[in-house]
Amino acid sequence: MNFRQAEIDGVWVIEPKIFQDHRGQFLETYREAFFKEQNLHYSFIQDNISTSGKNTLRGLHYQKSPHAQAKLVMAVKGTILDVAVDLRKNSETFGAYFSAILNDENRRMMLVPEGFAHGFSVLSDQATVLYKCSSYYNKASERGILWSDPDLNIDWKIDTPVISEKDAQLPTLKNLPQEDLFIT
């Protein structure tokens, strides 16, 4: 696996080694030892799969402490723009975002650590996204930021996003309660 630190500390883009022949391809999506070699010590305890149509935008979601989640995200079918927003209030990059194209051709994954909001937009006709989580989902800790927050100015690479009613009602970053932010 090839690990590349993103421009925001803690976020990583990971490219697995792909073995391909006349039958198709094989790749490892996770090996704990490879992550530990990069000093990335995560225990992933829950896997989720999301299937969405073109122009769907999911996010920006996170869980507040003590149920914060790190996520390892991969598009197993189709193409997405994966986005992580830094919510660590003492971080030099607080409020900044990093994005990467993940798809079933490049097989890249993005590691989104605790302390970040996460979302993605679907750029292909359909996408199936697999993500590993370091904590179980906890409804009482579920939080989010408005996908169209003008202070974030995220280019989602789609013109007319399809979003949930819940995501349309999320607050902007500057309107988040201070206790929902992360201390680094």
C-alpha beads as a LAMMPS data file, in Angstrom:
LAMMPS data file: protein, C-alpha beads

184 atoms
183 bonds

1 atom types
1 bond types

-500.0 500.0 xlo xhi
-500.0 500.0 ylo yhi
-500.0 500.0 zlo zhi

Masses

1 110.0

Atoms # bond

1 1 1 0.000 0.000 0.000
2 1 1 1.126 3.526 -0.767
3 1 1 0.265 6.076 1.971
4 1 1 0.255 9.784 1.134
5 1 1 -0.312 12.437 3.817
6 1 1 -2.866 15.007 2.632
7 1 1 -2.403 18.772 2.942
8 1 1 -4.345 18.632 6.211
9 1 1 -2.594 16.809 9.044
10 1 1 -4.256 13.500 9.882
11 1 1 -5.969 12.927 6.529
12 1 1 -4.381 10.287 4.293
13 1 1 -4.895 9.042 0.740
14 1 1 -4.088 5.356 0.471
15 1 1 -3.477 3.452 -2.745
16 1 1 -3.601 -0.316 -2.434
17 1 1 -1.425 -2.539 -4.580
18 1 1 -3.600 -4.011 -7.326
19 1 1 -2.868 -7.463 -8.713
20 1 1 -4.434 -7.823 -12.136
21 1 1 -4.474 -10.615 -14.703
22 1 1 -6.810 -12.114 -17.292
23 1 1 -9.284 -13.126 -14.546
24 1 1 -9.687 -9.649 -13.077
25 1 1 -8.073 -8.035 -10.093
26 1 1 -7.323 -8.535 -6.427
27 1 1 -6.350 -5.997 -3.779
28 1 1 -6.145 -5.674 -0.024
29 1 1 -8.227 -2.810 1.319
30 1 1 -6.914 -2.973 4.857
31 1 1 -3.981 -4.554 6.666
32 1 1 -3.413 -3.395 10.223
33 1 1 0.381 -3.857 10.023
34 1 1 0.662 -1.456 7.054
35 1 1 -1.270 1.201 8.967
36 1 1 0.871 0.742 12.072
37 1 1 4.011 1.198 9.938
38 1 1 2.663 4.699 9.178
39 1 1 1.928 5.261 12.896
40 1 1 -1.807 5.046 12.179
41 1 1 -3.316 3.117 15.062
42 1 1 -6.988 2.579 14.346
43 1 1 -9.284 -0.250 15.301
44 1 1 -12.116 -0.374 12.817
45 1 1 -15.188 -1.981 14.388
46 1 1 -18.045 -1.199 11.975
47 1 1 -18.362 -1.347 8.179
48 1 1 -20.994 0.617 6.260
49 1 1 -22.045 0.542 2.604
50 1 1 -23.882 3.364 0.864
51 1 1 -25.304 3.197 -2.663
52 1 1 -26.308 6.471 -4.319
53 1 1 -27.236 7.866 -7.727
54 1 1 -25.570 10.611 -9.743
55 1 1 -25.378 14.046 -8.081
56 1 1 -26.209 12.673 -4.632
57 1 1 -24.423 14.591 -1.909
58 1 1 -24.126 13.013 1.535
59 1 1 -22.758 15.061 4.390
60 1 1 -21.106 16.743 6.010
61 1 1 -21.452 14.348 8.958
62 1 1 -19.559 13.564 12.155
63 1 1 -20.160 12.239 15.635
64 1 1 -19.111 14.308 18.626
65 1 1 -16.924 12.912 21.387
66 1 1 -16.904 10.443 23.035
67 1 1 -18.364 8.653 19.976
68 1 1 -16.209 10.348 17.324
69 1 1 -15.347 8.152 14.357
70 1 1 -12.335 7.774 12.132
71 1 1 -13.376 6.509 8.694
72 1 1 -11.563 4.644 5.946
73 1 1 -13.562 5.397 2.785
74 1 1 -13.470 3.597 -0.581
75 1 1 -15.661 3.769 -3.692
76 1 1 -16.086 0.116 -4.674
77 1 1 -18.267 1.071 -7.655
78 1 1 -18.418 4.389 -9.497
79 1 1 -16.738 7.711 -8.731
80 1 1 -17.090 10.071 -5.788
81 1 1 -15.526 13.278 -4.564
82 1 1 -14.685 12.510 -0.931
83 1 1 -14.389 15.490 1.441
84 1 1 -13.023 15.936 4.975
85 1 1 -13.424 19.211 6.945
86 1 1 -11.157 19.917 9.923
87 1 1 -13.198 20.527 13.103
88 1 1 -10.255 20.519 15.519
89 1 1 -10.620 23.999 16.998
90 1 1 -6.936 24.313 17.955
91 1 1 -5.692 23.092 14.583
92 1 1 -3.846 25.395 12.158
93 1 1 -6.211 24.090 9.454
94 1 1 -9.484 24.465 11.411
95 1 1 -12.313 24.957 8.909
96 1 1 -10.205 23.869 5.930
97 1 1 -11.177 20.937 3.756
98 1 1 -9.395 18.301 1.720
99 1 1 -10.991 16.404 -1.152
100 1 1 -9.972 13.464 -3.319
101 1 1 -11.488 11.558 -6.228
102 1 1 -12.102 7.932 -5.244
103 1 1 -13.338 5.422 -7.793
104 1 1 -13.417 1.800 -8.873
105 1 1 -10.501 2.392 -11.252
106 1 1 -7.904 4.124 -9.043
107 1 1 -9.053 2.149 -5.957
108 1 1 -7.818 4.964 -3.707
109 1 1 -9.073 5.218 -0.171
110 1 1 -9.225 8.219 2.133
111 1 1 -8.575 8.016 5.854
112 1 1 -10.644 10.635 7.674
113 1 1 -9.577 10.819 11.342
114 1 1 -11.667 11.741 14.348
115 1 1 -12.192 15.481 14.540
116 1 1 -13.348 15.863 10.937
117 1 1 -16.704 16.149 9.231
118 1 1 -17.050 13.864 6.218
119 1 1 -19.140 13.912 3.066
120 1 1 -19.086 12.924 -0.575
121 1 1 -20.745 13.699 -3.881
122 1 1 -21.458 11.114 -6.581
123 1 1 -19.885 11.985 -9.934
124 1 1 -20.812 8.779 -11.812
125 1 1 -24.268 7.414 -12.657
126 1 1 -24.172 5.387 -9.451
127 1 1 -21.646 4.790 -6.683
128 1 1 -21.280 2.239 -3.935
129 1 1 -19.147 3.463 -1.048
130 1 1 -17.663 1.279 1.666
131 1 1 -16.351 2.853 4.823
132 1 1 -14.866 1.389 7.941
133 1 1 -15.540 3.204 11.227
134 1 1 -13.520 3.243 14.444
135 1 1 -16.601 3.695 16.674
136 1 1 -20.154 2.479 16.500
137 1 1 -22.836 4.825 15.199
138 1 1 -24.459 6.734 18.064
139 1 1 -27.591 8.671 17.134
140 1 1 -27.338 11.055 20.119
141 1 1 -23.818 12.074 19.016
142 1 1 -24.696 12.575 15.350
143 1 1 -23.875 16.061 14.069
144 1 1 -23.223 17.801 10.780
145 1 1 -22.364 20.952 8.859
146 1 1 -24.305 22.422 5.969
147 1 1 -22.824 21.135 2.711
148 1 1 -23.143 24.581 1.109
149 1 1 -21.551 26.577 3.953
150 1 1 -20.201 29.688 2.169
151 1 1 -17.247 29.918 4.566
152 1 1 -16.098 26.436 3.535
153 1 1 -16.699 27.086 -0.185
154 1 1 -16.401 23.409 -1.140
155 1 1 -16.409 22.636 -4.858
156 1 1 -18.452 19.421 -4.907
157 1 1 -17.967 19.030 -8.701
158 1 1 -21.730 18.730 -9.304
159 1 1 -24.242 21.374 -10.377
160 1 1 -27.513 20.316 -8.775
161 1 1 -26.926 18.174 -5.677
162 1 1 -29.525 15.705 -4.455
163 1 1 -29.510 15.991 -0.668
164 1 1 -31.610 14.721 2.217
165 1 1 -33.981 17.013 4.072
166 1 1 -31.911 16.419 7.218
167 1 1 -28.667 17.497 5.497
168 1 1 -30.380 20.622 4.137
169 1 1 -31.128 21.746 7.717
170 1 1 -27.616 21.395 9.141
171 1 1 -25.905 24.489 10.628
172 1 1 -22.909 26.287 9.154
173 1 1 -19.516 25.836 10.790
174 1 1 -19.656 29.210 12.559
175 1 1 -23.049 28.276 14.034
176 1 1 -21.905 24.970 15.542
177 1 1 -21.971 24.844 19.340
178 1 1 -18.414 25.086 20.700
179 1 1 -18.881 21.839 22.645
180 1 1 -19.402 19.999 19.331
181 1 1 -15.901 20.914 18.150
182 1 1 -12.828 18.813 18.859
183 1 1 -9.865 19.727 21.059
184 1 1 -6.473 18.703 19.689

Bonds

1 1 1 2
2 1 2 3
3 1 3 4
4 1 4 5
5 1 5 6
6 1 6 7
7 1 7 8
8 1 8 9
9 1 9 10
10 1 10 11
11 1 11 12
12 1 12 13
13 1 13 14
14 1 14 15
15 1 15 16
16 1 16 17
17 1 17 18
18 1 18 19
19 1 19 20
20 1 20 21
21 1 21 22
22 1 22 23
23 1 23 24
24 1 24 25
25 1 25 26
26 1 26 27
27 1 27 28
28 1 28 29
29 1 29 30
30 1 30 31
31 1 31 32
32 1 32 33
33 1 33 34
34 1 34 35
35 1 35 36
36 1 36 37
37 1 37 38
38 1 38 39
39 1 39 40
40 1 40 41
41 1 41 42
42 1 42 43
43 1 43 44
44 1 44 45
45 1 45 46
46 1 46 47
47 1 47 48
48 1 48 49
49 1 49 50
50 1 50 51
51 1 51 52
52 1 52 53
53 1 53 54
54 1 54 55
55 1 55 56
56 1 56 57
57 1 57 58
58 1 58 59
59 1 59 60
60 1 60 61
61 1 61 62
62 1 62 63
63 1 63 64
64 1 64 65
65 1 65 66
66 1 66 67
67 1 67 68
68 1 68 69
69 1 69 70
70 1 70 71
71 1 71 72
72 1 72 73
73 1 73 74
74 1 74 75
75 1 75 76
76 1 76 77
77 1 77 78
78 1 78 79
79 1 79 80
80 1 80 81
81 1 81 82
82 1 82 83
83 1 83 84
84 1 84 85
85 1 85 86
86 1 86 87
87 1 87 88
88 1 88 89
89 1 89 90
90 1 90 91
91 1 91 92
92 1 92 93
93 1 93 94
94 1 94 95
95 1 95 96
96 1 96 97
97 1 97 98
98 1 98 99
99 1 99 100
100 1 100 101
101 1 101 102
102 1 102 103
103 1 103 104
104 1 104 105
105 1 105 106
106 1 106 107
107 1 107 108
108 1 108 109
109 1 109 110
110 1 110 111
111 1 111 112
112 1 112 113
113 1 113 114
114 1 114 115
115 1 115 116
116 1 116 117
117 1 117 118
118 1 118 119
119 1 119 120
120 1 120 121
121 1 121 122
122 1 122 123
123 1 123 124
124 1 124 125
125 1 125 126
126 1 126 127
127 1 127 128
128 1 128 129
129 1 129 130
130 1 130 131
131 1 131 132
132 1 132 133
133 1 133 134
134 1 134 135
135 1 135 136
136 1 136 137
137 1 137 138
138 1 138 139
139 1 139 140
140 1 140 141
141 1 141 142
142 1 142 143
143 1 143 144
144 1 144 145
145 1 145 146
146 1 146 147
147 1 147 148
148 1 148 149
149 1 149 150
150 1 150 151
151 1 151 152
152 1 152 153
153 1 153 154
154 1 154 155
155 1 155 156
156 1 156 157
157 1 157 158
158 1 158 159
159 1 159 160
160 1 160 161
161 1 161 162
162 1 162 163
163 1 163 164
164 1 164 165
165 1 165 166
166 1 166 167
167 1 167 168
168 1 168 169
169 1 169 170
170 1 170 171
171 1 171 172
172 1 172 173
173 1 173 174
174 1 174 175
175 1 175 176
176 1 176 177
177 1 177 178
178 1 178 179
179 1 179 180
180 1 180 181
181 1 181 182
182 1 182 183
183 1 183 184
